[in-house]
Amino acid sequence: MMDLPPLPYIQESCSSLEDWVQTIKWSSDGSLFCLLAHNYAMSLFHNDLSVINVFVCEEKCLLYSGHIEGEDVSNMVLFAGTVFQEILIWSPTLQNSSATCRVLHRLKGHQGVIFSLAYCQKRQLICSTSDDRSIRTWKVDFSMCDSSFKWEDATIVPHLVLHGHSARVWRSLLLEDVIVSAGEDSFICLWSYEGELLDKWQSHDGASVRCIDYSEDTKLLYSSGDDGGVFAWRIEERKPFVSEKLGFPSNDAGHPSNVIILPSGELLVIDSNGIIFKKVQNKWTQILNDFKVENATLVKAGEKYFCLGKMVGDILFYFLDDLESDKLLSSIYLKEGVVSLHWVDKQSIVVCGRHGILNLIMLNESTGIANIVAKLELPNSKERVSTVAAWITDTSNLIIGDRDGNISLYVDVLEQTNSLLAPVCFFKHAHGKQGVSDVMCTNSSTVVSAGRDSSVKKFHFDKETNTLVLLSEVHEKNGWISRFVQDDIQLGFYGNHFFIRTEGGERTMASIVCGGAQRSWDYHHTDGQLIDTFCFIKERALFKCNINRDVFKKVAIKSGFHTKVINTATIVKKTHGDFLLISGSDDTTIRLSLFSHSMLKWSKKFKFHRSSVRAVAVCSLGGSLQFLISGGGRAELCISKILDRGSEIELMQTCSHMLRGLVAQGFDPETRYNDLKITDALKDSFVVYCSCSDGEIRKFFYSVPDQKLSLISHTNWHNHCVLKTAIAQKYVFSTATDGRIATWDVDSFSREAPQQVYYSHQSGVNDIDVFTVNNDLVVASGGDDGKIFAKVVGSAKEWSRESAHSAQITGVRWLSASLLVSVSSDQRISVWKINNDNAQLEHVQTVCTTVSDIHGVYVLHPQILVYGNGFEFFNFEVK
């Protein structure tokens, strides 16, 4: 993240106006000019914000946007975007007989409300964005005016209509050379002033981009979005990528058929006659004259050596730095033949022969002799041909992907040289049946793979059992990944386009028309250099495209979080002041965020769920063994093992359960799990209680050895949507939209009616918390009626507070035996004290939060976490 100096905050004056302010501007005389939502304007003194004058437009309407042009009231012109799909232009100084300001121009064309307006004096151009997903520009002509920029005599005509967004367009900017637009679809678009879409990239993790601005000082475009992030982008050098056609020597009607970019950046091309050319100092030179390549797929360049292979089984090795001398370094013959080649490090290559036989060949750096060090065998499949090979970092374990979409793991390959090795772990059709395109090992325990089935999978390598366990799976919406470059860059194809993506594949850096993935291509990337090279062959011609990666750099001013509302959150305390925040959201993701002494260190996103995540819970089974249980829409429960490696934490999904298979029993497959509570945690099992939207409370049993979740009992006593559950001692508490709190005995749950029922609220009970005081249980709840209710279980003693908040209460938690905190969608956090002398809850303190649409509260003394549209921590000391 970018480090910014603190800004001084000096509050000189504050004033509350009676209407929404659409836009403001300082006048040259020091006053403040405001355009308000009901199409009138005010000028205010800057020292106390008292009103100097009010200007009312003759057109009474509601505005969704506005723009003020001019330096003082005498020459100001106001642009007003209305809900009636019009743009009104009026001046505060041009009034009619009724003392209202007359409309000078009325611009029509949009089919929705106007969300933003901009004006460029240099180009005399108005730009508007709208609910109809379009950007429109309007040309202003002052040539017929008596004096310059006399708006009442100007002529305004439509200029451009731009369609590039798939949702509402919020903002636009008119810059020197481009028009910039940002919208609800998370895309930022660059347009030429002729109407051509120059570039388009997704930002803010798929969240709506609410605001954009440009700094002439830094030459950066700044954006903010619904994910809470603020980013800076370079745009002054962004231009469409142009592929340059390279000349190629034509010998005996030969044409380029295979292209390779060497580590030095030099090009190597094999023509259709099997002749090899190298481009040296902008000249093509024929090399390796004594050898003709029979199949272009049998040519591979490693970090140090160059390898040529024949289908019949001959493999020849050359030094990359000495290709022009035609000097052979080493050769070897394989009776299985050669079908594919894969360099796995600078001196080792995996060769696949017929019938799925793999040979690991290693070059001795001192003697230059090639030797077979291991033999492996691919599992039986339709196409036993390897497509990719890689070492697991810092091990002698080898990952192989094949054309049938399988992934195979071979362990201790260098220690078992006398036998034909079979895989110890095999994922059949891990990437469908279309083949594995690439495998990358980010560390000694994490493997990432990609395939033509458009999926990217992440695996955990368990060193104790020598197995691969699937951690996560993401399906690309547009195209498939063909190659990984480092940890953060992905190369792939979508139709006839080659793309470069970053940020886990969520942001497209570049898209280049190349004709598709069936052609020969290569990509060159070097650390420390800003220019990458992409070469491809199209229509028997060689093309090259230089890509400046620095243009695509995004600077995080403030990192984003969930793109939609946070429904649930819990905290796992770690050592030395660190704690882990686990949150689930409507954006279907779970985030793990590590905080150290209240500062966010990192945040990771996991996508296991098909729908919204509404509840999370953590179960500890002794030692470091912990499980995360998450539930939400589509009646889906996921159980994941928390892998804590100190500086890095991963989630490994072990089980997923849906009610889809139990529809015959009358269960609704679209049920939501609203809350989860864990009990009976033993060494290798635990029980999960689920609050369900179909009126059921379901009890599941999870077995760690079997990795299986089983439904063991359920009850529909509430017959209303069950919102929350709580477990204390031997009791289960449940709340629902019927306003009741039910108390169940754990042993007789689902077989009998609840032991006690409290009619605590008029409508939905949104949260419940239980506190133990001298073996007595005290339950507290908050509901839609704005009431807080507290009661000692099994006793007549109870407390309540009517209208504790001005809106529904969404969370309550005990702070101590006599204090509890409540949160509400009114954005207030209130602390209450039990008064033992009467049945009232006494108000102690209230603070406001910046978090809107509050969904809940979590207490980790001395901090209080509030979450909804974002999250915020508060410190509270119980005195």
N, C-alpha and C positions, 0 to 999 in steps of 0.2 A: 504494500500500500504506500501511497505517496505521503510523506511527512509534511504536514502543513504547520506554520507557526500559529499560535493562538491569536484570535482576533479580539481586540478590545470591544467590550460591550458598554455603551453609554446610553442610557435611556433618558432622553431630554424631555419628551412629552408623550402622552398617550391619549388617544381619543377613540371613542366608539361611535361609528356612524350608523345610521338607521338602515343601511342597505349594503349588499355585497359590493366590494370594490373589484371591478374587472381589470383595471390597469391604472397606474399612477405615473406621474412624470414631474420632475423639478422644472419650474419656470425660471427664466433668466433673471427675474427679480427676486428669487429666493423662495417664492411661495410654492406650495405643493398642489398639483392639479390632479383630480381624480375623476375617472369615468365609472359610474355606478350601474348596477345591474338592471335598473328600470329606466335606462336611457336618459339619465341626466348627469350633470357634472358639477363639481365643486372646486373652488380654489380655497386653500387653507393657509393660514399663517404658519410658518415653519416652527416658531418658538413654542406656541401652545396649541397648535392645530385647531384654532378657532376658525369659523367659516368667514371667508371674505365675501364670496358671492356664490350664487347657485344659478346654473344654466340648465334649462329644461328644453328638451327637444319636442317638437310638435308631434312626433310619432311616439305614442305610448306603447311600449312593448318590453319584453324581457330579453336581456342580452346574455349570450354565452361567451362572448369574447369582445375585445376592444383594442384599439391602438390609438395613440395620441401622436400627432405629427405637428411640429412647430416648437419654437423656443419660448414664446410667451403667449398670453391669452389673446393678444391682438391678432396674431397670425396662426393660431392653433386651428387644426382641423381634426375632427374626431371620426374614427372608423368604428362602426358598431355592428357586430355580428349577431343577428337575431335568431330566435327560435322559429321564425317564419321563413327560414331559408334565404334571407336577404342580407345584404350589406348596405347599411345606411351611412352616408357621409354627410356630416353637418359641422357647422362652425358656431362656437359660442358667441361670436360677435355679429352674426347675421341673423337678425330676428325679424319676425313678421309683426303684423299689427296686434296680435294677441300677446306680445312680449315673450313668445316662445321661439326657439331657434328652428329655422326651417331646414328641411332636408334638401341638400344640394344635389345628391345623386343617390339613386337606388339601383343596386347591382343584383341581378337575378341570374340564376343558373344552377346553383346547388340544389340537390334534392334532400337535404337534411340540414340540421342546425349547424351554425358556423362556430367552430371551436377555436380558431386562431386567425389573426390578421397581421400582416407585415407590409411594410412599404419601403421601397428603395428609391431614394431621391435621384440618384445618379442615373438609374435606368428608367425612372418614372414608371414603376411597376408595382401593382398591388398583388399580394399573394394571400390566398385564403385556403383553409382546410376545413373539412366537414365530416359530418356523420355519414355521408354518402360514399366514404372511402376515397374521395378524390382530392386533388390539389388543383386549384384554379388560379390563373394569373390574369390580370386586367391591365391593359395599357392605357396610361393617362397622357393625353395630348394637350399641351398648353399653347400650341401655336396660334390659336385663334383668340388668345387672351390679350387684353390691352397692356397688362403688365405681367411680369413673370409670376408663375405659380398662383394665379388667381383661380381658385378652385370652383367658384360658381360659374365661370365661363369655360371650364375645361371640358374636354370630351373624353369619355372613358368607354373603351370597347373591350370585349373578351379577347384574350390572347392565347392561352394554353389551357388544356384540360389534361391532367396527368393522372394515370391510373397505375399504381404499383403496389399498393397496400391491400391486404385482404381483410382489413377491419378498419375501424374509425381512425382518422388521422388527427392527432392532437395538435401538433406544432409544425411550423415551417420557419426557415431562415432564408433570407436573400443575401448571399455572400458575393464576393467579387466575381467569381467564375462559375459558381454552382448554386443551385437551390437545394436545400436540405430539408427533408421531411421526416417525421417520426410518428409512429402510430401505436395503436392498441395491439397490433400483431407482433410487436417486439422488434420490428425492422426499422432501420435508419436507411433512407434512400438519398442518393445523390443524383441530381438532374442537371442537365445542361440547360441553358436559356433557350435552346431550340426545342426542348421537350424530350430529349433522349435520356433514358435511364442509364446513367454512367456506372453506378455501383449500388449494391444493396447488401446489407449484412444484418444478421440477427444479433441482438444485444440483450443484456439483462436477463440471461437465463430463460428467455421465453416470456418474460413479464412485459406488461405494457410500458412503453417509453412515454413518460408524462411531460418531460421538459427537455429542451435542448438550447444551448447558447454557444456562442463562439467568441474566443478571445483573440484580438489582433496582436496582443503582446506575446502570447505563447504559441499562437498559430494552432491552437487545439480546439476541437469541438467537445463540449461537455454535455453529458446526458444524465438524467436521473429517471428511475423507473419504479414500478410497483414492488420490486424486490428489495427496495430500500437502498440500492446501490447508486453510487455516483462515479462515473467513469469519464476519462479523457481519451479522445481519439485523434489520430493524425489524419487529416484529409487533404492537405494542400498538395500532396504528391499522388493522390489516388487517381489513377487513370485506368481505362480498360486495358487488360493485358493483351498485348499484340504478339502473336507467334510469327517469328521470322523464318522464312523459307531459306534453307541453306543450300548452296550449290554442292553438287556431288559428282565426282568423275564417272562418266558413262563408258564402261568397257564391255564390248560384246553384248550390248543391250541389257546389261545388268542394272538393277535398281536397288535401293536400300531395302533390306528385309529385317534387319535386327540392329538396334542401337544400344550402346552401353556408355555410361559416363564413368570414367575412371576416377579414383579418389583424388587425383590431381585436378580434376575438372575437364580433362581432355576427352574428346569424343572418339569412340571406337565404333565403326559401322561394318557390318557384314552385308555384302550385296547378294542378290539372288543367285549368283554363280558361285557362292561360297568364298569369295575373295574378301580379305580383311583389310580395312583401311583405318588409319589413325590420323586425326587432324592435329598437325604440329605447326604452330606459328601460322595459323590460318591457311595452311596447305594440307591437302590430303596426300598421305603417303601410304603405299601398299606395304604391309608387313606380313611376316610369317609366310613367305612365298612358297615354302615347301609343304604347306598344309592347306587343305580346303575343307571348310566346315560343311558337313552334310546336313546339319539341323541347327538352326539358329538358337534353339533353346539349350544347346549344350555348350554355351559360351558363358563363363562367369568370371567376374573380376572380384578378387578379395581385397583386403587392405594392403597386401604386399605382393601377392602372386596373382597370376592370370592362368586360368584353366580352360583347356579345350577338350571336349569329349566326343567320341564317335559312338554311334549306336551299337557297333559291333563289340565295343568294350575297351577301346584304347582311350587313355586319359593322359594328356600332356600338360606339363606345368612350365611356366615361364616367369621370370622376374618382370614385374610391371615396369620397372625403371629401365629395362633393357629389351623392350619388345622389338625395337628397330633392328637389333643385331641378329634376330632370328635364332638366338642361342637357346637351345632346349635345356631346361634345368633338370627335369626328371620326367619319367613316364612310368605308367603302370597299366597292366591289362587285367580286366575283369571278365570272367567267363559268363557272368550273368548279363553282360551288356550294360549300356548306360541309357537310362530313360530320363533322369533329372539330376541336377547338381545343386548343392546348397552349401555355401561357406558358412561355418558356424563360429569361427574366430579367424584370426589372421593367418593361421597355419593349418587349420583343420577343415575338411570338407566332407559332407555326407553325399554319397552317390547312390542313387536308387537304380537297381537293375530290374530285369524281368522277374515276374512272380513275387514282387514285393520284397526282394532281398536288398538290404541296405549295407553299405560298406562305409565305415568311418576311416578316412585316409588322413594321415598326419604327415606334414613335411618337416623333416629335421632341418632346423635353421642353420646348423653348423655344416652339415654335409649336403643339404639340398635333396636328399633322397626321400621319396614318398613311400610310406609303408601303411598297410592295412592294420589298424590297431583294434578294430572291433567289427563284428558282424551282427546285424540285427534283422528281424523279420517283421514286416507289417502284418497285422491281423487280416484274416480272410475278409474280403469285401469285393464289391463289384469292380472297382478300379484301384488296384494295389500300386499306386504311384504316389510318391511323396511330393508335396507341393511346398513345404517349408520345414525348416529344422532350426532349433536353437537350444543352447545350453541354459539350464537354470542357473542363475548367477551364483558364482563361487561354489559350484558343485560339479560332479561328473555325471549328472543326470540330464538326459536328453529328451526334448519334446519334439515330436514329429506330427505334422498335419498332412493329410492326404487328399486325393481328389474326390473321395467318397464322403468328405466332411467329417472324418474321424480324427480324434486327437489321441496320441499314444504317448505314454511316459515310460522311459527306460532308465533304470537306476544303476549307478556305479558302473557305467559303461566302460571306463578305462581300466577297471579292475577285473573284468571278466572277458578276457581276450580269446579264450580257447573254445568258446561255445557260441551257438546261434541264439542271441538274446531275444526273448519275447517281451512284450510290454507288461509291466506290473500293474498298470492302470490304463484303462481304455474307455474313452467316451465315444460310443457309437453314434454317428450322425450328429455330432456336437454342433455342426453348422449345416444341418440338413443333408442333402445329397449333392450339393453343388460345389463342395470343396472348401478347404481351409486356405485363406489367402495370406495370412501372416500370423506370427506368434512373437510376442515380446515379453521378456522377463524383466520386470522393473526392479526386483531385488531377489534375495534367496528364497522367498516364500510366496511371491505373487507372480502369476502368469496371466497375460492378456492375449486373447486370440480374436481374429476377425475372419469372416467368411463371406462367400457370395450370397448367402441367405440374408444378408443385410444386418446380421447380428454381431455384436461385440460382447465377448464373455470374459469375465474375470474369475480366476481360479486361485485358491489357496493351496500351496504345497505343504502338506503335513510331513515334516521330517521324521517323525516317530513311526508313522505307518507307511511312509513312501506312497502317499496317495494324493490325487488332486481332488479338491472339493470346490464345487461351483459357488462363488460368492455372489455374483450378480450377472444380469444379462440385460443388454440394451439393444433395441432394434432401431436401426437408422430409418428415418422416415423417407429420406430422399437419397437413394443410392446405396452403395456398399463400400466398405473399407478394403482397399487392396494392400496397403502397406502402412506400417507405423514408422515415424521418424522421431526418435527420442520419445519422451513420455507424453508430450503434449501436442504433437502434430500428426494428423492422420491424412493419408492420401487415398482417394477413391474415385469412383465413377458414378455418374447419374445420367442415364441416357447417353448422349454424345458429348457430355461434358466431363472433364477432369476437374476434381475439386481438391482444395486444401482446407482442412478443418482443424480447429484448435479448441481448447477448453473442453476436453472430453468429447469432441465431435459436435458440440452444440453451436459453434460459431464458424461459419464459412468464411475463410480468409480470401479465397480466390476461386474463380470458376472459369475454365478455359475450354473453348470448343476444340475438341481433338478428334472426334469421330467415334469414341467409345473405347472399351477396354480390350477389344479383340486384337488390337494392334500392338506392335512392339513399342515400348516406352521405357524411360528411366528418369530418375529424379536425383539431383545432387544437392546435398546439404552438408555444410561444414560449420562446426561450432566456431563462434567468433567472427564469422563473416555474415554480412547482411543480405547478400545476393545468393539466392538459390537458382538452380537451373532445371528446367523441365524440357525434355526432348521426346519427340514422338515421330512416328512414320504414318503418313496419311496420303492416300492416293499415289503411292510409290514415290513420295517426296519426303525429305527430312525437314523437320521444323524444330525450332528452338525458342524457348520463352524464358526470359530472365525475370525473376520474382524478387522484389525488394521486401524482405520480411519486416524491416523497420517501419514501413508504412502501416502495417497492420497491428502494431503494438498498441495495446490498451493499458492505460495507467489507471489503477484502482485508487480513486480518491477515498472512497468508502465502499467496502465489499458488500455485495448483496446477500440476501438470506432467502427465506422462502418467498416464492412468487405470489402465493395466495395466503389466506388467513391461517394462522397457527391454531389448530384445534386442541392440541394436547402437548404437554411438556412434563418432563421429570428430570431430576438431577441425581447423578451418581457421584458421590464424594470420593476424591482421590487423595493422595498425600501431598504434603508441602504446599497447602493452600490452593491446589488445583481441584477443579471439579469438571465433570462432563455433563453438558446440557444435551438431552435427547428430546427432539421435537418432531411432531408430525403435523402435516398440513393438508389442505384441500388440493395442493398441487401434486398429490400422490407420493410425495417423497418423505423420507426420514432424514433428519440431519443430526450428526454428532458434532458438537462444538466444544472444544476444550478451552476452558478459562483458567488463567493463572493469576491469582490475586486480582480478580474482577476484570482482567483484560483478556479479550478474545485472542487466542493464539492461532487457531485454525478451525475450519468448519468443513465437514465432508458430507456429501449428499449420497443417499442410497435410495434406489427405486425398486421396491419389491412388490408394491401394491398396484392393482389395476384401477383402483378408485381412491377416494380421499382417505387419509389416515386420521382417525378420530380418537384413538386411544393408544397409549404405550405404557408398558410396565416392565420393570426389571426384576429378575429373580436371581438371587445368589445361592449357589448350592455348596458353599464351602470352598475355602481356598480362593483361587482366582477364577473359578468357573462361574460365569455369569451368562444369563440368557435375556434377550430382549424380546418381549411379546408385543406385537402390534396388531391392531384391528381397525376396521373401518367399513367403507362401502362395499357393496357386492358380497356381503357376508363372508369376508375373507379375513382369516387369521394367519399371521406369519410369525414363526419363531426363529430367531437368529442367535447364534453364539457370538458373544463379544470377545474378540481377539485383541487383547491389550498387550502391545509390544513396547510399552513405555512411551516413546515419542510418536508412535503410530498406533491407531486403533482402527480395526476393521470389523465389519459385520459379516458373518458367514451363515447364510440361511440354511437351516436344517429341516424345516418343515413348513408346509403351506396347506391350509385347510379351507375349504369352501362348503357351504350348505347345498351346493348345486347337486351333489349326489344324494341328498336326503329329501328331495322335492316330493318323492312318493309318500313321505311321512307327513306331508302337509306344510313343510317349511317354505317360506318365501325366499327364493335365491337372491333377491335384491335387498334383503335385510341389512341394516347398518348395525355394526357393533359400536355402541356409544361410550362404553367404559369397560375396563379390565381390572381385575384384582387377583392377586396371587396368594395362595395359601398352601399349607401342607407341603412345604418345600423340604424334600429329603435329599439323600445323596445323589439319587439318579432319577428323580421324578418330582413333579409339582402339579397343583390343581389350579385351573383358571376359571374364574367366574366372569361371565360376560353379560352386560346389559344390552338388550337388543331392541331395535325399533319396532319389531313385530309383537311386542308385549311379553316376550319370553326372557327369562333369566336362564342362561345355559351354563352348565358345569362341564368342563373338559379336563381330561387327564393326559399329561404329557410324560412319555417315557424317554429318557435320554438315550439309553442303549438302542432302542428301536427307532428313535427319531420319528415317533408317531404320536399324533394328537387324536384322542378319542372322545366322543360325546358320551358322558356317563349318566347325566340326568338333566331335566329341564322342567320349568314351571311357567305357566302363563297366567298366574293369579292376578297380576295387575290388570291385564286385558287392556292396557294402554302402553304407549311407548315408554320403555324403561330407560331412564336417563343416566343414573349413577348407581354404583354399589360401593359399599365399604365393609371391611372385615375387621373385627376386634374381638379378642378372646374367642369365645365359641359362637359368636353371632355374625350373621350376615345381614347388612342393612341395604335396602333398595329403595329408590325413589323413581317416580314416573310422572307423566304429564297429568295424572289425575289429582295431583296435589298431596298424595299420601306417602308416608314413610313406613315401610314394612320391616319388621325385625324377625329373622328366621334363626332357628337353631341349626348349626352346621350339620349335625348328625341327621336331622329329620328334614333337611331341605328337600323340596320338591315332592315329598310324600305327604306333607301336611300343610295346612294353612299357616300363615305367619303367626308367631306367638303374640305379637303386639302390632297394632296399627295406629299411627298418629296422623290425624287430619291437620297437617301443619300449614298448608298453603291453599290458596284458592285455585291455583292452576299449577303448571309445571314446576317441579322441584329440580333446579338445575345443578345443584352441588350439595354434597354432604361430607362432613368430617366428624371423626369420633376421637375423643380424648379420654384417657383413663386417669381418674383422680381417686386415690385410696380404694382401688378395686371397683369403683363405680364408673360406669360408662356415661359420658355426656356427649350427646349428639347435637351437631349444629347444622343448619341447612339454610339455603337461600333460594328464592324462587322468582318466577315471572311477575308475581304481585309486588315485588320490591320489598318483601318482608324477610327479616331474619328470625329464625326460630331456633331455640336451644332447649334441651330437655335431658334430665337425668333418667337413664333407662331403668324401668321398673319402679319409678317414683313419680309422685305427682308434681314434683318441683320442675318448673319450666320458666323460660324467659322468652321474650319476643320484642321485636321492634317493627312496627308498621311503617311503611314508606321510608325505610332506611336509605333507599336510593330513589332517584327520580326516574329510573328505568329498571329493567329486569336485572336481578342479581345473577351473575354467571359464575361466581366462585366464593367459597368461604373456607377458611382454615384457622385452626386454633394456633395461637401464639404461646399461650400458657394456660394454666388451669382457670384463669379468670379473664383472659383477653383473647379476642378473635378478630380476624381481619376479613373484610368483604370487598369484592370488586364488582363493578357493574358496567354495562354498556354506556353509562353516563360519564365514563372515563374518570371515575373517582375511586380512590382507595381509602376505605374507612376502617378505623380501629374502634372496637367496642369492648366495654367492660361489663362483666356480670355484677349486678347489684343484688346481694343476698337479702337485702331488706325488702325488696319488692320484686315484681315479675318483669322488670324493665331491663333493657340493655342500655347502658349509658354510653353516650358518644365521647370518645377520647380525642380523636384526631382524624382529619381528612386531608388528603393531598390529591392533586390531579396528575394524570399521566398523559403522555403524548400518544400512547397506544390506543388506537380506535378499535371498535368492535371487539372489546375484550371478551375472550373465551374462557379464561380461567386464571388461577393463581396457584403458586407453589411456594412453600416456605422452607428455607434452609437457613436456620439462624446463623447470623443476624440479618440475613437477606430475604427479601420478598421479591419473587419473580412474577411479573404480570405479562401475559401473552395474549395476542390476538392478531391484529395487523401489525406485526412486529413484536418485540418484547422489550421490557425495561426492568432493571433491578433497582430496588430501594433498600436502604439499610434501616433497620428498626431495632432499637434497644429496649428490652423489657426491663423497666426499673421497679 
